[in-house]
């Protein structure tokens, strides 16, 4: 092969490599910037074990599935119920057409598993769990909920509780009979009307809302929001510290104000 022929061949190879790289760039989809998320659980200062769990699952496109669950009905049964709920939610399919209904479907599947377990092990009768779950994608949060765990939106230094508690205190609050702080301290805050498992029947609450850059999402079990007044939560979330430090400060505050219950918290910055 002549020198000129080799030069032409090398030139053609370089052109082809550049063309292939350009084609690859044009066919690839730019992945959206990842949301920041942190989660933590703590058994508190009184109970020997932690029945509260969290789930944070990131999908290939950067969307997030978030959840917290608070096991009920005894140390053994409550923890098993929360684990079952987490396992069912882990099967979430982001390609489903109606995502809120899909979340409820997975919660109902957990309910069936729990009740089947109770049928085989009668000593676990009453086992159940709260569930608060949210799927975040393309600026939309789609959520499902039952029990007294919570989903909050923090925007422009204001904290908005998205979910309503399935408790006596939550009902009185919705009727205007109690303020938020009165509801937090009310004995009826521990009287849960429905959960996943328990009696075996529940009707999940579902919904959706838009989010924008800079919003914070907070999911918590009652070990946080029953211990820490809302103004204290706002004070921590609006502080000029890193997101992980905000999470740690929330859990620390719940412990210093009593730590009487298990705690599970998820925070996300969009």
RASUL-V604722 format. One record per helix or strand. SS is the DSSP state (H for helix, E for strand). FROM is the first residue (numbers start at 0). LEN is the number of residues. If there is no record, write none. Layout:
BEGIN
ss->SS from->FROM len->LEN
ss->SS from->FROM len->LEN
END
This chain:
BEGIN
ss->H from->2 len->25
ss->E from->35 len->7
ss->E from->51 len->7
ss->E from->63 len->9
ss->H from->74 len->15
ss->H from->98 len->22
ss->H from->121 len->3
ss->E from->127 len->10
ss->E from->139 len->7
ss->E from->149 len->6
ss->E from->157 len->4
ss->E from->166 len->1
ss->H from->167 len->7
ss->H from->179 len->6
ss->H from->186 len->4
ss->E from->191 len->1
ss->E from->195 len->2
ss->E from->204 len->6
ss->E from->215 len->5
ss->H from->221 len->4
ss->H from->229 len->8
ss->H from->242 len->14
ss->E from->262 len->7
END
